[in-house]
Amino acid sequence: MAVGVIMLVVAILAVFGTFRSLKDRNFLAAAFAGISVLVFGWFSIMTIFVSGAPSM
């Protein structure tokens, strides 16, 4: 579960990186950041979905 949350944080930071790269017109960096958003976001969502939300 912790891995999913960490990967979600990485995906959120990659979103900020994507927008910053697009603002600076650095399209190669924007492409890599966008791919990172897709990969880390998908991995984190599926990890949280499969292992479930933590019970309290």
mmCIF entry with sequence, helices, sheets and N, C-alpha, C, O atoms, coordinates in Angstrom:
data_MODEL
# 
_entry.id   MODEL 
# 
_entity.id                         1 
_entity.type                       polymer 
_entity.pdbx_number_of_molecules   1 
# 
_entity_poly.entity_id                      1 
_entity_poly.type                           'polypeptide(L)' 
_entity_poly.nstd_linkage                   no 
_entity_poly.nstd_monomer                   no 
_entity_poly.pdbx_seq_one_letter_code       MAVGVIMLVVAILAVFGTFRSLKDRNFLAAAFAGISVLVFGWFSIMTIFVSGAPSM 
_entity_poly.pdbx_seq_one_letter_code_can   MAVGVIMLVVAILAVFGTFRSLKDRNFLAAAFAGISVLVFGWFSIMTIFVSGAPSM 
_entity_poly.pdbx_strand_id                 A 
# 
loop_
_entity_poly_seq.entity_id 
_entity_poly_seq.num 
_entity_poly_seq.mon_id 
_entity_poly_seq.hetero 
1 1  MET n 
1 2  ALA n 
1 3  VAL n 
1 4  GLY n 
1 5  VAL n 
1 6  ILE n 
1 7  MET n 
1 8  LEU n 
1 9  VAL n 
1 10 VAL n 
1 11 ALA n 
1 12 ILE n 
1 13 LEU n 
1 14 ALA n 
1 15 VAL n 
1 16 PHE n 
1 17 GLY n 
1 18 THR n 
1 19 PHE n 
1 20 ARG n 
1 21 SER n 
1 22 LEU n 
1 23 LYS n 
1 24 ASP n 
1 25 ARG n 
1 26 ASN n 
1 27 PHE n 
1 28 LEU n 
1 29 ALA n 
1 30 ALA n 
1 31 ALA n 
1 32 PHE n 
1 33 ALA n 
1 34 GLY n 
1 35 ILE n 
1 36 SER n 
1 37 VAL n 
1 38 LEU n 
1 39 VAL n 
1 40 PHE n 
1 41 GLY n 
1 42 TRP n 
1 43 PHE n 
1 44 SER n 
1 45 ILE n 
1 46 MET n 
1 47 THR n 
1 48 ILE n 
1 49 PHE n 
1 50 VAL n 
1 51 SER n 
1 52 GLY n 
1 53 ALA n 
1 54 PRO n 
1 55 SER n 
1 56 MET n 
# 
_struct_asym.id          A 
_struct_asym.entity_id   1 
# 
loop_
_struct_conf.conf_type_id 
_struct_conf.id 
_struct_conf.pdbx_PDB_helix_id 
_struct_conf.beg_label_comp_id 
_struct_conf.beg_label_asym_id 
_struct_conf.beg_label_seq_id 
_struct_conf.pdbx_beg_PDB_ins_code 
_struct_conf.end_label_comp_id 
_struct_conf.end_label_asym_id 
_struct_conf.end_label_seq_id 
_struct_conf.pdbx_end_PDB_ins_code 
_struct_conf.beg_auth_comp_id 
_struct_conf.beg_auth_asym_id 
_struct_conf.beg_auth_seq_id 
_struct_conf.end_auth_comp_id 
_struct_conf.end_auth_asym_id 
_struct_conf.end_auth_seq_id 
_struct_conf.pdbx_PDB_helix_class 
_struct_conf.details 
_struct_conf.pdbx_PDB_helix_length 
HELX_P HELX_P1 AA1 ALA A 2  ? LYS A 23 ? ALA A 2  LYS A 23 1 ? 22 
HELX_P HELX_P2 AA2 PHE A 27 ? SER A 51 ? PHE A 27 SER A 51 1 ? 25 
# 
_struct_conf_type.id          HELX_P 
_struct_conf_type.criteria    ? 
_struct_conf_type.reference   ? 
# 
loop_
_atom_site.group_PDB 
_atom_site.id 
_atom_site.type_symbol 
_atom_site.label_atom_id 
_atom_site.label_alt_id 
_atom_site.label_comp_id 
_atom_site.label_asym_id 
_atom_site.label_entity_id 
_atom_site.label_seq_id 
_atom_site.pdbx_PDB_ins_code 
_atom_site.Cartn_x 
_atom_site.Cartn_y 
_atom_site.Cartn_z 
_atom_site.occupancy 
_atom_site.B_iso_or_equiv 
_atom_site.pdbx_formal_charge 
_atom_site.auth_seq_id 
_atom_site.auth_comp_id 
_atom_site.auth_asym_id 
_atom_site.auth_atom_id 
_atom_site.pdbx_PDB_model_num 
ATOM 1   N N  . MET A 1 1  ? 0.817  -1.195 0.000   1.00 0.00 ? 1  MET A N  1 
ATOM 2   C CA . MET A 1 1  ? 0.000  0.000  0.000   1.00 0.00 ? 1  MET A CA 1 
ATOM 3   C C  . MET A 1 1  ? 0.858  1.255  0.000   1.00 0.00 ? 1  MET A C  1 
ATOM 4   O O  . MET A 1 1  ? 0.537  2.230  -0.679  1.00 0.00 ? 1  MET A O  1 
ATOM 5   N N  . ALA A 1 2  ? 1.946  1.232  0.759   1.00 0.00 ? 2  ALA A N  1 
ATOM 6   C CA . ALA A 1 2  ? 2.810  2.407  0.834   1.00 0.00 ? 2  ALA A CA 1 
ATOM 7   C C  . ALA A 1 2  ? 3.468  2.697  -0.511  1.00 0.00 ? 2  ALA A C  1 
ATOM 8   O O  . ALA A 1 2  ? 3.698  3.855  -0.861  1.00 0.00 ? 2  ALA A O  1 
ATOM 9   N N  . VAL A 1 3  ? 3.769  1.637  -1.261  1.00 0.00 ? 3  VAL A N  1 
ATOM 10  C CA . VAL A 1 3  ? 4.380  1.824  -2.579  1.00 0.00 ? 3  VAL A CA 1 
ATOM 11  C C  . VAL A 1 3  ? 3.410  2.553  -3.503  1.00 0.00 ? 3  VAL A C  1 
ATOM 12  O O  . VAL A 1 3  ? 3.826  3.419  -4.274  1.00 0.00 ? 3  VAL A O  1 
ATOM 13  N N  . GLY A 1 4  ? 2.143  2.220  -3.436  1.00 0.00 ? 4  GLY A N  1 
ATOM 14  C CA . GLY A 1 4  ? 1.140  2.891  -4.259  1.00 0.00 ? 4  GLY A CA 1 
ATOM 15  C C  . GLY A 1 4  ? 1.022  4.370  -3.938  1.00 0.00 ? 4  GLY A C  1 
ATOM 16  O O  . GLY A 1 4  ? 0.875  5.196  -4.839  1.00 0.00 ? 4  GLY A O  1 
ATOM 17  N N  . VAL A 1 5  ? 1.085  4.700  -2.672  1.00 0.00 ? 5  VAL A N  1 
ATOM 18  C CA . VAL A 1 5  ? 0.994  6.099  -2.256  1.00 0.00 ? 5  VAL A CA 1 
ATOM 19  C C  . VAL A 1 5  ? 2.239  6.868  -2.686  1.00 0.00 ? 5  VAL A C  1 
ATOM 20  O O  . VAL A 1 5  ? 2.142  8.009  -3.137  1.00 0.00 ? 5  VAL A O  1 
ATOM 21  N N  . ILE A 1 6  ? 3.405  6.246  -2.547  1.00 0.00 ? 6  ILE A N  1 
ATOM 22  C CA . ILE A 1 6  ? 4.644  6.895  -2.975  1.00 0.00 ? 6  ILE A CA 1 
ATOM 23  C C  . ILE A 1 6  ? 4.629  7.130  -4.480  1.00 0.00 ? 6  ILE A C  1 
ATOM 24  O O  . ILE A 1 6  ? 5.026  8.199  -4.943  1.00 0.00 ? 6  ILE A O  1 
ATOM 25  N N  . MET A 1 7  ? 4.180  6.153  -5.238  1.00 0.00 ? 7  MET A N  1 
ATOM 26  C CA . MET A 1 7  ? 4.109  6.317  -6.688  1.00 0.00 ? 7  MET A CA 1 
ATOM 27  C C  . MET A 1 7  ? 3.075  7.372  -7.085  1.00 0.00 ? 7  MET A C  1 
ATOM 28  O O  . MET A 1 7  ? 3.245  8.049  -8.099  1.00 0.00 ? 7  MET A O  1 
ATOM 29  N N  . LEU A 1 8  ? 2.018  7.518  -6.307  1.00 0.00 ? 8  LEU A N  1 
ATOM 30  C CA . LEU A 1 8  ? 1.032  8.566  -6.566  1.00 0.00 ? 8  LEU A CA 1 
ATOM 31  C C  . LEU A 1 8  ? 1.646  9.945  -6.349  1.00 0.00 ? 8  LEU A C  1 
ATOM 32  O O  . LEU A 1 8  ? 1.369  10.873 -7.109  1.00 0.00 ? 8  LEU A O  1 
ATOM 33  N N  . VAL A 1 9  ? 2.469  10.084 -5.331  1.00 0.00 ? 9  VAL A N  1 
ATOM 34  C CA . VAL A 1 9  ? 3.167  11.349 -5.096  1.00 0.00 ? 9  VAL A CA 1 
ATOM 35  C C  . VAL A 1 9  ? 4.120  11.656 -6.250  1.00 0.00 ? 9  VAL A C  1 
ATOM 36  O O  . VAL A 1 9  ? 4.219  12.802 -6.690  1.00 0.00 ? 9  VAL A O  1 
ATOM 37  N N  . VAL A 1 10 ? 4.817  10.636 -6.735  1.00 0.00 ? 10 VAL A N  1 
ATOM 38  C CA . VAL A 1 10 ? 5.718  10.822 -7.884  1.00 0.00 ? 10 VAL A CA 1 
ATOM 39  C C  . VAL A 1 10 ? 4.925  11.251 -9.112  1.00 0.00 ? 10 VAL A C  1 
ATOM 40  O O  . VAL A 1 10 ? 5.369  12.121 -9.861  1.00 0.00 ? 10 VAL A O  1 
ATOM 41  N N  . ALA A 1 11 ? 3.763  10.654 -9.324  1.00 0.00 ? 11 ALA A N  1 
ATOM 42  C CA . ALA A 1 11 ? 2.936  11.016 -10.479 1.00 0.00 ? 11 ALA A CA 1 
ATOM 43  C C  . ALA A 1 11 ? 2.450  12.458 -10.371 1.00 0.00 ? 11 ALA A C  1 
ATOM 44  O O  . ALA A 1 11 ? 2.416  13.176 -11.370 1.00 0.00 ? 11 ALA A O  1 
ATOM 45  N N  . ILE A 1 12 ? 2.078  12.882 -9.181  1.00 0.00 ? 12 ILE A N  1 
ATOM 46  C CA . ILE A 1 12 ? 1.627  14.267 -8.987  1.00 0.00 ? 12 ILE A CA 1 
ATOM 47  C C  . ILE A 1 12 ? 2.766  15.243 -9.245  1.00 0.00 ? 12 ILE A C  1 
ATOM 48  O O  . ILE A 1 12 ? 2.561  16.285 -9.868  1.00 0.00 ? 12 ILE A O  1 
ATOM 49  N N  . LEU A 1 13 ? 3.952  14.920 -8.776  1.00 0.00 ? 13 LEU A N  1 
ATOM 50  C CA . LEU A 1 13 ? 5.110  15.774 -9.039  1.00 0.00 ? 13 LEU A CA 1 
ATOM 51  C C  . LEU A 1 13 ? 5.461  15.798 -10.524 1.00 0.00 ? 13 LEU A C  1 
ATOM 52  O O  . LEU A 1 13 ? 5.913  16.823 -11.036 1.00 0.00 ? 13 LEU A O  1 
ATOM 53  N N  . ALA A 1 14 ? 5.258  14.686 -11.216 1.00 0.00 ? 14 ALA A N  1 
ATOM 54  C CA . ALA A 1 14 ? 5.513  14.647 -12.648 1.00 0.00 ? 14 ALA A CA 1 
ATOM 55  C C  . ALA A 1 14 ? 4.511  15.504 -13.417 1.00 0.00 ? 14 ALA A C  1 
ATOM 56  O O  . ALA A 1 14 ? 4.840  16.039 -14.476 1.00 0.00 ? 14 ALA A O  1 
ATOM 57  N N  . VAL A 1 15 ? 3.299  15.639 -12.900 1.00 0.00 ? 15 VAL A N  1 
ATOM 58  C CA . VAL A 1 15 ? 2.322  16.540 -13.526 1.00 0.00 ? 15 VAL A CA 1 
ATOM 59  C C  . VAL A 1 15 ? 2.838  17.977 -13.474 1.00 0.00 ? 15 VAL A C  1 
ATOM 60  O O  . VAL A 1 15 ? 2.771  18.704 -14.466 1.00 0.00 ? 15 VAL A O  1 
ATOM 61  N N  . PHE A 1 16 ? 3.353  18.381 -12.311 1.00 0.00 ? 16 PHE A N  1 
ATOM 62  C CA . PHE A 1 16 ? 3.920  19.722 -12.194 1.00 0.00 ? 16 PHE A CA 1 
ATOM 63  C C  . PHE A 1 16 ? 5.121  19.890 -13.123 1.00 0.00 ? 16 PHE A C  1 
ATOM 64  O O  . PHE A 1 16 ? 5.303  20.947 -13.727 1.00 0.00 ? 16 PHE A O  1 
ATOM 65  N N  . GLY A 1 17 ? 5.930  18.850 -13.233 1.00 0.00 ? 17 GLY A N  1 
ATOM 66  C CA . GLY A 1 17 ? 7.070  18.892 -14.137 1.00 0.00 ? 17 GLY A CA 1 
ATOM 67  C C  . GLY A 1 17 ? 6.654  19.001 -15.593 1.00 0.00 ? 17 GLY A C  1 
ATOM 68  O O  . GLY A 1 17 ? 7.314  19.679 -16.381 1.00 0.00 ? 17 GLY A O  1 
ATOM 69  N N  . THR A 1 18 ? 5.569  18.343 -15.952 1.00 0.00 ? 18 THR A N  1 
ATOM 70  C CA . THR A 1 18 ? 5.065  18.420 -17.321 1.00 0.00 ? 18 THR A CA 1 
ATOM 71  C C  . THR A 1 18 ? 4.648  19.844 -17.662 1.00 0.00 ? 18 THR A C  1 
ATOM 72  O O  . THR A 1 18 ? 5.014  20.370 -18.713 1.00 0.00 ? 18 THR A O  1 
ATOM 73  N N  . PHE A 1 19 ? 3.885  20.463 -16.775 1.00 0.00 ? 19 PHE A N  1 
ATOM 74  C CA . PHE A 1 19 ? 3.441  21.826 -17.034 1.00 0.00 ? 19 PHE A CA 1 
ATOM 75  C C  . PHE A 1 19 ? 4.599  22.813 -17.064 1.00 0.00 ? 19 PHE A C  1 
ATOM 76  O O  . PHE A 1 19 ? 4.612  23.744 -17.870 1.00 0.00 ? 19 PHE A O  1 
ATOM 77  N N  . ARG A 1 20 ? 5.570  22.606 -16.183 1.00 0.00 ? 20 ARG A N  1 
ATOM 78  C CA . ARG A 1 20 ? 6.726  23.491 -16.163 1.00 0.00 ? 20 ARG A CA 1 
ATOM 79  C C  . ARG A 1 20 ? 7.551  23.341 -17.443 1.00 0.00 ? 20 ARG A C  1 
ATOM 80  O O  . ARG A 1 20 ? 8.045  24.331 -17.983 1.00 0.00 ? 20 ARG A O  1 
ATOM 81  N N  . SER A 1 21 ? 7.697  22.120 -17.923 1.00 0.00 ? 21 SER A N  1 
ATOM 82  C CA . SER A 1 21 ? 8.439  21.887 -19.160 1.00 0.00 ? 21 SER A CA 1 
ATOM 83  C C  . SER A 1 21 ? 7.713  22.480 -20.365 1.00 0.00 ? 21 SER A C  1 
ATOM 84  O O  . SER A 1 21 ? 8.346  23.030 -21.265 1.00 0.00 ? 21 SER A O  1 
ATOM 85  N N  . LEU A 1 22 ? 6.404  22.369 -20.380 1.00 0.00 ? 22 LEU A N  1 
ATOM 86  C CA . LEU A 1 22 ? 5.640  22.965 -21.477 1.00 0.00 ? 22 LEU A CA 1 
ATOM 87  C C  . LEU A 1 22 ? 5.728  24.490 -21.443 1.00 0.00 ? 22 LEU A C  1 
ATOM 88  O O  . LEU A 1 22 ? 5.778  25.139 -22.489 1.00 0.00 ? 22 LEU A O  1 
ATOM 89  N N  . LYS A 1 23 ? 5.745  25.056 -20.238 1.00 0.00 ? 23 LYS A N  1 
ATOM 90  C CA . LYS A 1 23 ? 5.868  26.504 -20.107 1.00 0.00 ? 23 LYS A CA 1 
ATOM 91  C C  . LYS A 1 23 ? 7.218  26.988 -20.625 1.00 0.00 ? 23 LYS A C  1 
ATOM 92  O O  . LYS A 1 23 ? 7.313  28.057 -21.229 1.00 0.00 ? 23 LYS A O  1 
ATOM 93  N N  . ASP A 1 24 ? 8.273  26.187 -20.382 1.00 0.00 ? 24 ASP A N  1 
ATOM 94  C CA . ASP A 1 24 ? 9.615  26.539 -20.851 1.00 0.00 ? 24 ASP A CA 1 
ATOM 95  C C  . ASP A 1 24 ? 9.865  26.110 -22.294 1.00 0.00 ? 24 ASP A C  1 
ATOM 96  O O  . ASP A 1 24 ? 10.953 26.329 -22.827 1.00 0.00 ? 24 ASP A O  1 
ATOM 97  N N  . ARG A 1 25 ? 8.868  25.504 -22.926 1.00 0.00 ? 25 ARG A N  1 
ATOM 98  C CA . ARG A 1 25 ? 8.947  24.997 -24.310 1.00 0.00 ? 25 ARG A CA 1 
ATOM 99  C C  . ARG A 1 25 ? 10.047 23.954 -24.474 1.00 0.00 ? 25 ARG A C  1 
ATOM 100 O O  . ARG A 1 25 ? 10.728 23.904 -25.498 1.00 0.00 ? 25 ARG A O  1 
ATOM 101 N N  . ASN A 1 26 ? 10.206 23.138 -23.463 1.00 0.00 ? 26 ASN A N  1 
ATOM 102 C CA . ASN A 1 26 ? 11.142 22.020 -23.517 1.00 0.00 ? 26 ASN A CA 1 
ATOM 103 C C  . ASN A 1 26 ? 10.313 20.755 -23.763 1.00 0.00 ? 26 ASN A C  1 
ATOM 104 O O  . ASN A 1 26 ? 9.870  20.090 -22.826 1.00 0.00 ? 26 ASN A O  1 
ATOM 105 N N  . PHE A 1 27 ? 10.116 20.445 -25.041 1.00 0.00 ? 27 PHE A N  1 
ATOM 106 C CA . PHE A 1 27 ? 9.156  19.413 -25.396 1.00 0.00 ? 27 PHE A CA 1 
ATOM 107 C C  . PHE A 1 27 ? 9.651  17.998 -25.122 1.00 0.00 ? 27 PHE A C  1 
ATOM 108 O O  . PHE A 1 27 ? 8.843  17.108 -24.857 1.00 0.00 ? 27 PHE A O  1 
ATOM 109 N N  . LEU A 1 28 ? 10.955 17.774 -25.181 1.00 0.00 ? 28 LEU A N  1 
ATOM 110 C CA . LEU A 1 28 ? 11.479 16.448 -24.861 1.00 0.00 ? 28 LEU A CA 1 
ATOM 111 C C  . LEU A 1 28 ? 11.263 16.142 -23.377 1.00 0.00 ? 28 LEU A C  1 
ATOM 112 O O  . LEU A 1 28 ? 10.848 15.040 -23.020 1.00 0.00 ? 28 LEU A O  1 
ATOM 113 N N  . ALA A 1 29 ? 11.545 17.114 -22.524 1.00 0.00 ? 29 ALA A N  1 
ATOM 114 C CA . ALA A 1 29 ? 11.305 16.928 -21.091 1.00 0.00 ? 29 ALA A CA 1 
ATOM 115 C C  . ALA A 1 29 ? 9.816  16.769 -20.799 1.00 0.00 ? 29 ALA A C  1 
ATOM 116 O O  . ALA A 1 29 ? 9.429  15.983 -19.934 1.00 0.00 ? 29 ALA A O  1 
ATOM 117 N N  . ALA A 1 30 ? 8.990  17.509 -21.516 1.00 0.00 ? 30 ALA A N  1 
ATOM 118 C CA . ALA A 1 30 ? 7.542  17.392 -21.331 1.00 0.00 ? 30 ALA A CA 1 
ATOM 119 C C  . ALA A 1 30 ? 7.055  16.009 -21.739 1.00 0.00 ? 30 ALA A C  1 
ATOM 120 O O  . ALA A 1 30 ? 6.159  15.452 -21.105 1.00 0.00 ? 30 ALA A O  1 
ATOM 121 N N  . ALA A 1 31 ? 7.644  15.454 -22.796 1.00 0.00 ? 31 ALA A N  1 
ATOM 122 C CA . ALA A 1 31 ? 7.246  14.114 -23.225 1.00 0.00 ? 31 ALA A CA 1 
ATOM 123 C C  . ALA A 1 31 ? 7.627  13.073 -22.176 1.00 0.00 ? 31 ALA A C  1 
ATOM 124 O O  . ALA A 1 31 ? 6.821  12.207 -21.837 1.00 0.00 ? 31 ALA A O  1 
ATOM 125 N N  . PHE A 1 32 ? 8.851  13.157 -21.666 1.00 0.00 ? 32 PHE A N  1 
ATOM 126 C CA . PHE A 1 32 ? 9.270  12.206 -20.639 1.00 0.00 ? 32 PHE A CA 1 
ATOM 127 C C  . PHE A 1 32 ? 8.456  12.366 -19.351 1.00 0.00 ? 32 PHE A C  1 
ATOM 128 O O  . PHE A 1 32 ? 8.112  11.373 -18.710 1.00 0.00 ? 32 PHE A O  1 
ATOM 129 N N  . ALA A 1 33 ? 8.150  13.594 -18.975 1.00 0.00 ? 33 ALA A N  1 
ATOM 130 C CA . ALA A 1 33 ? 7.342  13.820 -17.778 1.00 0.00 ? 33 ALA A CA 1 
ATOM 131 C C  . ALA A 1 33 ? 5.915  13.312 -17.986 1.00 0.00 ? 33 ALA A C  1 
ATOM 132 O O  . ALA A 1 33 ? 5.311  12.759 -17.067 1.00 0.00 ? 33 ALA A O  1 
ATOM 133 N N  . GLY A 1 34 ? 5.380  13.499 -19.191 1.00 0.00 ? 34 GLY A N  1 
ATOM 134 C CA . GLY A 1 34 ? 4.043  12.994 -19.474 1.00 0.00 ? 34 GLY A CA 1 
ATOM 135 C C  . GLY A 1 34 ? 3.977  11.481 -19.445 1.00 0.00 ? 34 GLY A C  1 
ATOM 136 O O  . GLY A 1 34 ? 3.017  10.902 -18.936 1.00 0.00 ? 34 GLY A O  1 
ATOM 137 N N  . ILE A 1 35 ? 5.000  10.843 -19.993 1.00 0.00 ? 35 ILE A N  1 
ATOM 138 C CA . ILE A 1 35 ? 5.062  9.375  -19.926 1.00 0.00 ? 35 ILE A CA 1 
ATOM 139 C C  . ILE A 1 35 ? 5.186  8.922  -18.480 1.00 0.00 ? 35 ILE A C  1 
ATOM 140 O O  . ILE A 1 35 ? 4.597  7.913  -18.094 1.00 0.00 ? 35 ILE A O  1 
ATOM 141 N N  . SER A 1 36 ? 5.946  9.658  -17.678 1.00 0.00 ? 36 SER A N  1 
ATOM 142 C CA . SER A 1 36 ? 6.084  9.322  -16.254 1.00 0.00 ? 36 SER A CA 1 
ATOM 143 C C  . SER A 1 36 ? 4.752  9.445  -15.529 1.00 0.00 ? 36 SER A C  1 
ATOM 144 O O  . SER A 1 36 ? 4.424  8.622  -14.674 1.00 0.00 ? 36 SER A O  1 
ATOM 145 N N  . VAL A 1 37 ? 3.991  10.467 -15.870 1.00 0.00 ? 37 VAL A N  1 
ATOM 146 C CA . VAL A 1 37 ? 2.659  10.622 -15.269 1.00 0.00 ? 37 VAL A CA 1 
ATOM 147 C C  . VAL A 1 37 ? 1.791  9.416  -15.586 1.00 0.00 ? 37 VAL A C  1 
ATOM 148 O O  . VAL A 1 37 ? 1.128  8.872  -14.703 1.00 0.00 ? 37 VAL A O  1 
ATOM 149 N N  . LEU A 1 38 ? 1.796  8.997  -16.849 1.00 0.00 ? 38 LEU A N  1 
ATOM 150 C CA . LEU A 1 38 ? 0.965  7.858  -17.243 1.00 0.00 ? 38 LEU A CA 1 
ATOM 151 C C  . LEU A 1 38 ? 1.405  6.570  -16.553 1.00 0.00 ? 38 LEU A C  1 
ATOM 152 O O  . LEU A 1 38 ? 0.572  5.828  -16.032 1.00 0.00 ? 38 LEU A O  1 
ATOM 153 N N  . VAL A 1 39 ? 2.704  6.303  -16.547 1.00 0.00 ? 39 VAL A N  1 
ATOM 154 C CA . VAL A 1 39 ? 3.203  5.042  -15.985 1.00 0.00 ? 39 VAL A CA 1 
ATOM 155 C C  . VAL A 1 39 ? 3.036  5.006  -14.474 1.00 0.00 ? 39 VAL A C  1 
ATOM 156 O O  . VAL A 1 39 ? 2.459  4.062  -13.935 1.00 0.00 ? 39 VAL A O  1 
ATOM 157 N N  . PHE A 1 40 ? 3.539  6.029  -13.786 1.00 0.00 ? 40 PHE A N  1 
ATOM 158 C CA . PHE A 1 40 ? 3.451  6.029  -12.332 1.00 0.00 ? 40 PHE A CA 1 
ATOM 159 C C  . PHE A 1 40 ? 2.011  6.184  -11.848 1.00 0.00 ? 40 PHE A C  1 
ATOM 160 O O  . PHE A 1 40 ? 1.627  5.597  -10.837 1.00 0.00 ? 40 PHE A O  1 
ATOM 161 N N  . GLY A 1 41 ? 1.221  6.968  -12.566 1.00 0.00 ? 41 GLY A N  1 
ATOM 162 C CA . GLY A 1 41 ? -0.187 7.127  -12.191 1.00 0.00 ? 41 GLY A CA 1 
ATOM 163 C C  . GLY A 1 41 ? -0.954 5.823  -12.319 1.00 0.00 ? 41 GLY A C  1 
ATOM 164 O O  . GLY A 1 41 ? -1.708 5.449  -11.421 1.00 0.00 ? 41 GLY A O  1 
ATOM 165 N N  . TRP A 1 42 ? -0.761 5.127  -13.443 1.00 0.00 ? 42 TRP A N  1 
ATOM 166 C CA . TRP A 1 42 ? -1.443 3.851  -13.637 1.00 0.00 ? 42 TRP A CA 1 
ATOM 167 C C  . TRP A 1 42 ? -1.001 2.826  -12.594 1.00 0.00 ? 42 TRP A C  1 
ATOM 168 O O  . TRP A 1 42 ? -1.825 2.111  -12.023 1.00 0.00 ? 42 TRP A O  1 
ATOM 169 N N  . PHE A 1 43 ? 0.307  2.764  -12.353 1.00 0.00 ? 43 PHE A N  1 
ATOM 170 C CA . PHE A 1 43 ? 0.819  1.809  -11.378 1.00 0.00 ? 43 PHE A CA 1 
ATOM 171 C C  . PHE A 1 43 ? 0.265  2.095  -9.986  1.00 0.00 ? 43 PHE A C  1 
ATOM 172 O O  . PHE A 1 43 ? -0.114 1.168  -9.270  1.00 0.00 ? 43 PHE A O  1 
ATOM 173 N N  . SER A 1 44 ? 0.215  3.363  -9.598  1.00 0.00 ? 44 SER A N  1 
ATOM 174 C CA . SER A 1 44 ? -0.264 3.694  -8.256  1.00 0.00 ? 44 SER A CA 1 
ATOM 175 C C  . SER A 1 44 ? -1.759 3.428  -8.114  1.00 0.00 ? 44 SER A C  1 
ATOM 176 O O  . SER A 1 44 ? -2.200 2.900  -7.093  1.00 0.00 ? 44 SER A O  1 
ATOM 177 N N  . ILE A 1 45 ? -2.539 3.789  -9.130  1.00 0.00 ? 45 ILE A N  1 
ATOM 178 C CA . ILE A 1 45 ? -3.983 3.551  -9.050  1.00 0.00 ? 45 ILE A CA 1 
ATOM 179 C C  . ILE A 1 45 ? -4.284 2.058  -8.994  1.00 0.00 ? 45 ILE A C  1 
ATOM 180 O O  . ILE A 1 45 ? -5.120 1.626  -8.200  1.00 0.00 ? 45 ILE A O  1 
ATOM 181 N N  . MET A 1 46 ? -3.616 1.270  -9.820  1.00 0.00 ? 46 MET A N  1 
ATOM 182 C CA . MET A 1 46 ? -3.850 -0.176 -9.809  1.00 0.00 ? 46 MET A CA 1 
ATOM 183 C C  . MET A 1 46 ? -3.345 -0.822 -8.519  1.00 0.00 ? 46 MET A C  1 
ATOM 184 O O  . MET A 1 46 ? -3.958 -1.773 -8.033  1.00 0.00 ? 46 MET A O  1 
ATOM 185 N N  . THR A 1 47 ? -2.253 -0.333 -7.963  1.00 0.00 ? 47 THR A N  1 
ATOM 186 C CA . THR A 1 47 ? -1.763 -0.875 -6.693  1.00 0.00 ? 47 THR A CA 1 
ATOM 187 C C  . THR A 1 47 ? -2.753 -0.599 -5.573  1.00 0.00 ? 47 THR A C  1 
ATOM 188 O O  . THR A 1 47 ? -3.044 -1.479 -4.762  1.00 0.00 ? 47 THR A O  1 
ATOM 189 N N  . ILE A 1 48 ? -3.267 0.622  -5.528  1.00 0.00 ? 48 ILE A N  1 
ATOM 190 C CA . ILE A 1 48 ? -4.251 0.957  -4.493  1.00 0.00 ? 48 ILE A CA 1 
ATOM 191 C C  . ILE A 1 48 ? -5.548 0.194  -4.729  1.00 0.00 ? 48 ILE A C  1 
ATOM 192 O O  . ILE A 1 48 ? -6.191 -0.243 -3.774  1.00 0.00 ? 48 ILE A O  1 
ATOM 193 N N  . PHE A 1 49 ? -5.941 0.027  -5.996  1.00 0.00 ? 49 PHE A N  1 
ATOM 194 C CA . PHE A 1 49 ? -7.174 -0.697 -6.319  1.00 0.00 ? 49 PHE A CA 1 
ATOM 195 C C  . PHE A 1 49 ? -7.066 -2.166 -5.929  1.00 0.00 ? 49 PHE A C  1 
ATOM 196 O O  . PHE A 1 49 ? -8.005 -2.720 -5.358  1.00 0.00 ? 49 PHE A O  1 
ATOM 197 N N  . VAL A 1 50 ? -5.935 -2.806 -6.229  1.00 0.00 ? 50 VAL A N  1 
ATOM 198 C CA . VAL A 1 50 ? -5.792 -4.239 -5.963  1.00 0.00 ? 50 VAL A CA 1 
ATOM 199 C C  . VAL A 1 50 ? -5.614 -4.515 -4.480  1.00 0.00 ? 50 VAL A C  1 
ATOM 200 O O  . VAL A 1 50 ? -6.233 -5.435 -3.945  1.00 0.00 ? 50 VAL A O  1 
ATOM 201 N N  . SER A 1 51 ? -4.775 -3.729 -3.806  1.00 0.00 ? 51 SER A N  1 
ATOM 202 C CA . SER A 1 51 ? -4.530 -4.014 -2.398  1.00 0.00 ? 51 SER A CA 1 
ATOM 203 C C  . SER A 1 51 ? -5.606 -3.396 -1.503  1.00 0.00 ? 51 SER A C  1 
ATOM 204 O O  . SER A 1 51 ? -5.709 -3.758 -0.332  1.00 0.00 ? 51 SER A O  1 
ATOM 205 N N  . GLY A 1 52 ? -6.396 -2.482 -2.027  1.00 0.00 ? 52 GLY A N  1 
ATOM 206 C CA . GLY A 1 52 ? -7.498 -1.924 -1.276  1.00 0.00 ? 52 GLY A CA 1 
ATOM 207 C C  . GLY A 1 52 ? -7.072 -0.783 -0.379  1.00 0.00 ? 52 GLY A C  1 
ATOM 208 O O  . GLY A 1 52 ? -5.889 -0.596 -0.091  1.00 0.00 ? 52 GLY A O  1 
ATOM 209 N N  . ALA A 1 53 ? -8.052 -0.035 0.048   1.00 0.00 ? 53 ALA A N  1 
ATOM 210 C CA . ALA A 1 53 ? -7.798 1.070  0.957   1.00 0.00 ? 53 ALA A CA 1 
ATOM 211 C C  . ALA A 1 53 ? -7.485 0.537  2.337   1.00 0.00 ? 53 ALA A C  1 
ATOM 212 O O  . ALA A 1 53 ? -8.019 -0.502 2.726   1.00 0.00 ? 53 ALA A O  1 
ATOM 213 N N  . PRO A 1 54 ? -6.640 1.211  3.083   1.00 0.00 ? 54 PRO A N  1 
ATOM 214 C CA . PRO A 1 54 ? -6.319 0.709  4.426   1.00 0.00 ? 54 PRO A CA 1 
ATOM 215 C C  . PRO A 1 54 ? -7.535 0.782  5.352   1.00 0.00 ? 54 PRO A C  1 
ATOM 216 O O  . PRO A 1 54 ? -8.280 1.762  5.335   1.00 0.00 ? 54 PRO A O  1 
ATOM 217 N N  . SER A 1 55 ? -7.722 -0.237 6.138   1.00 0.00 ? 55 SER A N  1 
ATOM 218 C CA . SER A 1 55 ? -8.842 -0.250 7.073   1.00 0.00 ? 55 SER A CA 1 
ATOM 219 C C  . SER A 1 55 ? -8.388 0.319  8.405   1.00 0.00 ? 55 SER A C  1 
ATOM 220 O O  . SER A 1 55 ? -7.251 0.120  8.832   1.00 0.00 ? 55 SER A O  1 
ATOM 221 N N  . MET A 1 56 ? -9.293 1.026  9.045   1.00 0.00 ? 56 MET A N  1 
ATOM 222 C CA . MET A 1 56 ? -8.949 1.659  10.323  1.00 0.00 ? 56 MET A CA 1 
ATOM 223 C C  . MET A 1 56 ? -9.646 0.982  11.464  1.00 0.00 ? 56 MET A C  1 
ATOM 224 O O  . MET A 1 56 ? -9.474 1.380  12.616  1.00 0.00 ? 56 MET A O  1 
# 
